[in-house]
Amino acid sequence: MTEKLYYADSFLTEFTARALSCEKSKNGWEVQLDRTAFYPEGGGQPSDHGTLGGAAVSDVRERDGVIYHTCDRALEVGSQAAGTIDFQRRFDFMQQHSGEHIVSGILCGRFHCDNVGFHIGHELVTIDFNAVLTAEDVQEVELLANRYIWEDHPIRVSWPSQAELDALHYRSKKALSGAVRIVTWPEADCCACCGTHVRSSGQVGCVKLISCQKFREGVRIEMAAGGRALAYINAIAQQNSQVSQLLSAKPTATAAAVERVQKELYTLRGRVAALEESDFARKAQLYAGAGDVLLVEGAMSAESIRKLCTAVQESAGGRCAVFAGGDGMYQYAVSQPDGDLRALAKEINAALNGRGGGKPGFIQGSVQAGAADIQRVLK
């Protein structure tokens, strides 16, 4: 068994320990110590990083009570090694984990549900609950959690006896026995937990519940706490500031400005569509009864290519191919309702470095070729 120093002091950043074993692994060297302040991955919390005897520690795992440190070089067995924890990474995880406990405790107590999943990711924390929640429910929990954080409640960590554990009401995803570590945030949460935490709720800073989406039989909430919450809010504020400048609107009025632009865009799209249909009808009349037709046009949308191709084909009566684009990149559509164009699609793609296909009477795709090559292949 490895002595776990991080349980005695989650703020411990430097320690010394004796190397008990060192074995080569696919990711470096696995080092076992008699004691460690490195937290191993588990319970939804990633492992600590840092240095050990001058070697970089990139991963920490626990197997049967023994903690193994993945290092980038070997350590001499029996030697004393100095370890240093990457505390910026550790403190971030402590803020996220403590914030999750507070949110989960308040939410589960408020809505009588369970936390059925938890993971600290690179950017956000995800928490799964077996309850259906509304946006208003999530806002209420966020407010209650932040009020609790600002009240700066101290954490309590205990190892109750089996009798005490049996009488204790605590959150856990499964039945537990033996030595169980209980982390308590008074009046907010009581939970079996193996992770590292801040000393008081005020050190979490704040929590931001970013999204709530349906997940299986309940919901998945995305959360950021502490430094991550501040970074997220700053990123959103910076984006909103740029939008407000582009729309010449106050930062508090960007939603209304975007709605105005959307309405204007919708009106303009309608006018463009009407002009386009008029132009396509005019072109179609030019090819009335012409039979097979090839058109090489400027860039337009795939939907517009399809509409022009259909209009000209119906007027010309034969096969119509429309290529639209420029600078060696074209999208195409070919229409011949009474034919089978699938072999032609293969020929076009092979000859013009393209890709595409479709139904017997209609094919579409794209090619990497110039107008002259298109004319040569489709003549």
C-alpha positions in Angstrom: 0.0 0.0 0.0 1.2 3.5 -0.8 0.9 6.1 1.9 -1.4 8.9 0.4 0.0 12.2 1.5 -2.6 14.2 -0.5 -5.3 13.0 1.9 -3.5 14.6 4.9 -2.9 17.8 3.0 -4.3 18.5 -0.5 -2.2 21.7 -0.6 1.1 19.8 -0.2 3.3 20.5 -3.3 6.7 19.1 -2.3 7.7 15.8 -0.6 10.4 13.1 -0.6 9.8 9.4 -0.9 11.7 6.2 -1.5 11.5 4.4 -4.8 10.3 0.8 -4.2 10.2 -0.3 -7.9 10.7 1.0 -11.4 9.5 -0.9 -14.4 9.6 -0.1 -18.1 6.1 0.6 -19.6 4.8 1.5 -23.0 4.5 5.2 -22.0 7.8 5.5 -20.0 8.7 4.1 -16.6 6.3 3.1 -13.9 7.6 4.1 -10.5 6.2 2.9 -7.1 7.0 4.9 -4.0 6.5 4.2 -0.3 4.5 7.4 -0.1 3.2 10.1 -2.5 1.5 13.4 -2.8 0.6 12.7 -6.4 -3.2 12.1 -6.8 -4.0 9.1 -9.1 -6.7 9.4 -11.7 -10.1 8.3 -10.2 -13.6 9.3 -9.3 -13.9 11.5 -12.3 -10.8 13.5 -11.4 -7.6 13.4 -13.6 -4.2 12.6 -12.1 -1.7 15.1 -10.9 1.4 16.0 -13.0 4.8 17.2 -11.9 8.3 16.0 -11.4 9.8 13.1 -9.4 13.6 12.9 -8.9 14.0 15.2 -11.9 11.8 13.0 -14.1 8.6 14.4 -15.5 5.4 12.7 -14.2 2.8 12.5 -16.9 0.3 10.1 -15.4 -0.5 8.5 -12.0 -2.6 5.3 -11.5 -3.7 3.2 -8.5 -3.9 -0.5 -8.7 -4.9 -2.6 -5.6 -3.9 0.2 -3.2 -0.5 0.8 -4.9 0.1 4.0 -6.8 2.2 4.0 -9.9 3.8 7.1 -11.4 4.5 7.2 -15.1 7.9 9.0 -15.5 9.9 9.9 -18.6 13.0 8.3 -17.2 13.9 5.6 -14.7 14.5 6.1 -11.0 17.0 4.0 -9.0 15.2 1.5 -6.8 15.9 2.3 -3.1 16.8 5.9 -3.8 15.2 8.9 -2.1 13.4 11.1 -4.7 12.0 14.6 -4.3 8.5 15.1 -5.8 6.9 18.4 -6.9 3.3 18.7 -7.8 2.1 20.9 -10.6 -0.1 22.9 -8.2 -1.8 25.0 -10.8 -3.2 21.9 -12.3 -4.0 20.4 -8.9 -5.8 23.5 -7.6 -7.9 23.7 -10.8 -9.0 20.2 -10.3 -9.8 20.9 -6.6 -11.9 23.9 -7.6 -13.8 21.8 -10.2 -14.3 18.8 -7.8 -15.4 20.9 -4.8 -17.7 23.0 -7.0 -19.2 19.8 -8.4 -19.9 18.5 -4.9 -21.7 21.7 -3.9 -23.8 21.8 -7.1 -24.6 18.1 -6.9 -25.5 18.2 -3.2 -27.8 21.2 -3.6 -29.4 19.9 -6.9 -30.0 16.3 -5.6 -31.4 17.7 -2.4 -33.6 20.2 -4.2 -35.0 17.8 -6.8 -34.6 14.4 -5.0 -32.4 12.8 -7.7 -29.0 11.3 -8.0 -25.7 12.2 -9.6 -25.0 9.3 -11.9 -21.9 10.5 -13.7 -19.1 13.0 -13.3 -16.0 13.9 -15.3 -13.5 16.7 -15.2 -12.5 17.4 -18.8 -9.8 19.7 -20.3 -12.2 22.7 -20.5 -15.5 21.8 -18.7 -16.9 19.5 -16.1 -19.8 17.3 -17.0 -22.3 16.0 -14.4 -25.2 13.6 -15.2 -28.4 13.5 -13.1 -31.3 11.0 -13.4 -33.9 13.9 -13.4 -35.4 16.1 -16.0 -34.6 19.8 -15.2 -35.7 23.0 -16.8 -33.5 26.1 -17.5 -35.2 27.8 -14.5 -34.2 24.8 -12.3 -30.6 25.1 -13.4 -30.5 28.8 -12.8 -31.9 28.3 -9.3 -29.2 25.7 -8.4 -26.5 28.0 -9.8 -27.6 30.9 -7.6 -27.9 28.7 -4.5 -24.5 27.1 -5.1 -22.8 30.5 -5.6 -24.4 31.8 -2.4 -23.1 28.8 -0.5 -19.6 29.4 -2.0 -19.5 33.0 -1.0 -20.5 32.1 2.6 -17.1 30.3 2.8 -18.1 27.1 4.6 -15.2 24.9 5.7 -15.0 21.3 4.4 -15.1 18.3 6.7 -13.4 15.0 5.8 -13.9 11.9 7.9 -13.4 8.1 7.9 -16.4 6.8 9.8 -16.7 3.4 11.3 -18.9 0.8 9.7 -21.7 1.5 12.3 -21.3 5.3 11.7 -21.4 4.7 8.0 -24.5 2.6 8.2 -26.3 5.4 10.0 -25.0 8.2 7.8 -27.0 9.6 4.9 -24.5 10.3 2.1 -24.3 10.3 -1.7 -22.7 7.4 -3.4 -23.1 5.6 -6.8 -22.9 2.2 -5.1 -23.1 0.5 -1.7 -19.8 0.9 0.2 -18.1 -0.9 3.1 -14.8 -0.9 4.8 -12.7 2.3 4.9 -14.9 4.9 3.3 -13.8 8.6 3.0 -16.7 11.0 3.5 -16.4 14.6 2.3 -19.0 16.9 3.8 -19.9 20.4 2.8 -22.2 21.4 5.8 -25.8 22.1 4.8 -24.9 21.4 1.1 -23.5 17.9 0.5 -22.3 14.7 2.2 -20.6 12.3 -0.3 -18.3 9.4 -0.4 -15.3 10.7 -2.3 -11.6 9.8 -3.0 -10.7 13.2 -4.6 -8.8 16.3 -3.5 -10.7 19.4 -2.4 -10.2 23.0 -1.4 -10.3 23.9 2.4 -13.4 26.1 2.3 -16.1 26.8 -0.2 -14.8 30.4 -0.8 -11.7 28.9 -2.5 -14.0 27.6 -5.3 -14.6 31.2 -6.2 -17.8 30.7 -8.2 -19.5 28.1 -10.4 -21.1 28.6 -13.8 -23.6 26.1 -15.2 -23.1 26.5 -18.9 -25.6 24.1 -20.4 -28.2 21.4 -19.6 -29.0 18.8 -22.2 -31.2 15.7 -22.2 -29.0 12.7 -21.6 -30.4 9.2 -21.4 -33.1 9.2 -18.8 -32.1 12.5 -17.3 -29.8 15.5 -18.1 -26.1 16.3 -18.5 -25.0 19.6 -17.1 -21.7 21.3 -18.2 -20.1 23.3 -15.5 -17.0 25.5 -14.9 -15.7 26.5 -11.5 -13.1 29.0 -10.2 -10.5 29.9 -12.8 -12.3 28.0 -15.5 -15.5 29.9 -14.8 -13.7 33.2 -15.0 -12.0 32.2 -18.3 -15.3 31.1 -19.8 -17.0 34.4 -18.7 -14.1 36.4 -20.1 -14.3 34.6 -23.4 -18.0 35.1 -23.7 -17.6 38.8 -22.8 -14.9 39.2 -25.4 -17.0 37.6 -28.1 -20.0 39.7 -27.2 -17.8 42.9 -27.3 -16.7 42.0 -30.9 -20.3 41.3 -31.9 -21.5 44.6 -30.4 -18.9 46.5 -32.4 -19.7 44.8 -35.6 -23.4 45.5 -35.2 -22.9 49.0 -33.7 -25.0 47.9 -30.7 -24.5 48.2 -27.0 -23.1 45.0 -25.3 -26.4 44.5 -23.6 -28.4 44.8 -26.8 -26.5 42.4 -29.1 -29.4 39.8 -29.2 -31.9 42.4 -30.5 -29.3 43.6 -33.0 -28.7 40.0 -34.3 -32.5 39.5 -34.6 -32.7 42.7 -36.7 -29.9 41.5 -39.0 -31.6 38.1 -39.3 -34.8 39.7 -40.4 -32.9 41.8 -43.0 -31.1 38.8 -44.2 -34.3 36.8 -44.6 -35.8 39.6 -46.7 -32.7 39.9 -48.8 -32.6 36.1 -49.4 -36.1 36.2 -50.6 -35.3 39.0 -53.1 -32.2 37.2 -54.3 -34.2 34.0 -54.8 -36.9 35.8 -56.8 -34.2 37.5 -59.0 -32.4 34.2 -59.4 -35.6 32.3 -60.5 -36.3 35.1 -63.0 -32.8 34.8 -64.4 -32.9 31.0 -64.6 -36.3 31.2 -66.4 -34.7 33.6 -68.9 -31.7 31.3 -69.5 -34.0 28.4 -69.9 -35.9 30.1 -72.6 -32.7 30.7 -74.5 -32.2 27.0 -74.8 -35.7 26.0 -75.6 -35.6 22.7 -77.7 -31.8 22.8 -77.8 -31.4 19.2 -76.6 -28.2 18.6 -74.7 -26.8 21.7 -72.9 -23.6 22.4 -71.0 -23.4 25.6 -68.9 -20.2 26.8 -67.1 -21.2 29.5 -64.6 -19.7 31.6 -61.8 -20.0 30.4 -58.2 -23.4 29.7 -56.8 -25.0 27.5 -54.1 -25.6 23.8 -54.7 -29.3 24.5 -54.5 -29.1 27.2 -57.1 -27.1 24.9 -59.4 -29.8 22.3 -59.1 -32.6 24.8 -59.9 -30.8 26.2 -63.0 -30.0 22.7 -64.2 -33.6 21.6 -63.8 -35.0 24.7 -65.5 -32.7 24.5 -68.5 -33.2 20.7 -68.9 -37.0 21.1 -68.9 -36.8 23.8 -71.6 -34.1 22.2 -73.7 -35.6 18.7 -73.6 -32.2 16.8 -73.5 -29.4 16.3 -71.0 -28.3 19.5 -69.1 -25.1 19.8 -67.2 -24.3 22.9 -65.1 -20.8 23.6 -63.6 -20.5 26.6 -61.3 -17.4 27.9 -59.6 -14.0 29.2 -60.6 -10.2 29.0 -60.0 -10.1 25.3 -60.7 -13.0 24.3 -58.3 -16.5 23.7 -59.6 -19.7 22.1 -58.3 -21.9 20.4 -60.8 -25.3 19.0 -61.4 -26.5 17.0 -64.4 -30.2 16.2 -65.2 -31.7 13.8 -67.6 -35.0 12.4 -66.2 -35.3 9.6 -68.8 -31.7 8.5 -68.7 -29.2 6.8 -66.3 -26.4 9.2 -65.4 -24.6 7.1 -62.8 -21.9 5.9 -65.3 -21.5 9.5 -66.4 -20.8 10.5 -62.8 -18.0 8.0 -62.5 -16.5 9.3 -65.8 -16.7 12.9 -64.7 -15.1 12.2 -61.4 -12.3 10.2 -62.9 -11.5 12.7 -65.7 -11.9 15.8 -63.6 -10.6 14.7 -60.2 -14.1 14.9 -58.8 -16.5 13.2 -56.4 -20.2 12.8 -56.5 -23.1 10.7 -57.7 -26.9 10.4 -57.3 -29.9 8.9 -58.9 -30.3 7.6 -62.4 -31.9 10.9 -63.7 -29.9 13.3 -61.6 -26.3 13.5 -60.4 -24.3 16.2 -58.5 -20.9 16.6 -57.1 -17.7 18.7 -57.4 -14.5 18.7 -59.5 -11.0 20.1 -59.3 -10.5 21.3 -62.9 -10.6 24.3 -65.1 -13.4 25.5 -67.4 -11.4 24.3 -70.5 -11.1 20.8 -69.1 -14.8 20.7 -68.3 -15.7 21.8 -71.8 -13.3 19.1 -73.3 -14.7 16.2 -71.2 -18.4 17.2 -71.5 -18.4 18.3 -75.1 
